[in-house]
Amino acid sequence: MKFLPALAILAVVMMGCHKNNDDAPSTAPGNLVYLETNDAAGNAILGYMQQADSTLTPLPGSPFSTGGKGLDNPTQALGPDDADNEVVITADNKFLLAVNAGSRSIAVFRISSNGSLTAVAGSPFNAGGPNPESIAISGDYVYIANKGTNDPIASGNEPNYTVMKMDANGVLTPVDNSTIKAISGSSPSQALLSNDGHFLFGTDFLGFMLKPAQGSLRSFAIGTDHKLTIASAPIVIPGMGGALGLWQHPSANILYVGFPVLAKVAVYNIDPASGALSFSKTVDAGPAACWLRTSRDGKNLYSLNSGENSISIFNTSIPASPSVIGKLTLKNSGPLYMAMGNSFTTSQDFSFEFSRDGKFCYVVSQYTNPDFTLGNYNLLHVLTVGPDGLLSEPGNPVTLPVSATVRPQGVVTL
């Protein structure tokens, strides 16, 4: 599917969060942070260790090749880089999984005691569809959202949601008859498991742009055979644009949904019996509000506002009624550029995750300016989390060792 030039520009504003357990590799002296380069010339995982002074140093052996390719998006088209949970870690902390969005595969690594990565035998594995961009894990089962962004009309390139089984060695095999097709051009962007593991939520982000418009917010039930069934029809949200980022409150049947077109976060109620979603309200966030996370205690919600390289912070002590308590603009946002009559920062935040102890937040900001001659604004930020949930950035971000023309994505912690 081709996008008009205006939409290619809009992508910069709208493109812009896997839940971890608390056990880290036993000999690792500090927080571990992983993200992927998403380089179409050869994808890789970058691994960092946080030192006592909060600075990050590369892990031994980093970068770790995924054996596949990232996704090239030279025109900055809307859709390809809109995703979350591109890099995830299994509940037992033994394996790290990452998408190869440009080569239809999922890379699986074994995590060593010092945090370094070794590809498992047979990796990467076929993703069961084109442009895999989001992964969710429930026990031995892996759920994948395949975007189908590259030539989605071609046979075999339709987007889908599908299921894989992982064995004790990290090997992935497809679950027969587990694939649910999405509409061509709808661009699935996230697969998020419910807290109880009974449901999978998804976003077909670009469904609102199709003719006729299609629903973009999805809910699937997970059966005893671990396959997906549609819990309710994809939800059409008139006037709100496409749903993008998803996150569930850790102790309530509340789903938070980012709506970048309106710069808002919506609150949906989850039916605990069926998984069906019902709209409750919206709250203001920031330009291109996309990816979402909560604190582990559920007292705060955070929204990446990719349009201005900022993070909105909400109080969610009442889960169904988030209230804004602050906003942090990230450092080194770069020169401003004009698009659609507005100015935007060259570097924009697209992925984030909190440390296991909740004291730090790591944010990946991508170079989004169509002018690639300005230096490198692909950055990894280290933020501190205050006792009130507010964020600060005491140091300078790390410049990622990638070209300005690639879009590094996904971040996960140990």
Secondary structure, DSSP 8 states (H G I E B T S, - for coil): ----HHHHHHHHHH-------S---TT--S-EEEEE---TT--EEEEEEE-TTS-EEE-TT-SEE-SS-----TT--SSTT--S-SEEE-TTSSEEEEEETTTTEEEEEEE-TTS-EEE-TT-SEE-SSSSEEEEEEETTEEEEEE---SSTTSTT---EEEEEEE-TTS-EEE-TT--EE--TT--EEEEEE-TTSSEEEEEEGGGGGSSS----EEEEEE-TTS-EEEEEEEE--TTT-----EEE-TTSSEEEEEETTTTEEEEEEE-TTT--EEEEEEEE--TTEEEEEE-TTSSEEEEEETTTTEEEEEE-SSTTS-EEEEEEE-S----EEEETTEEEESEEEEEEEE-TTSSEEEEEEEE--S-TTS----EEEEEEE-TTS-EE--S--EE-SS-TTS--EEEEE-
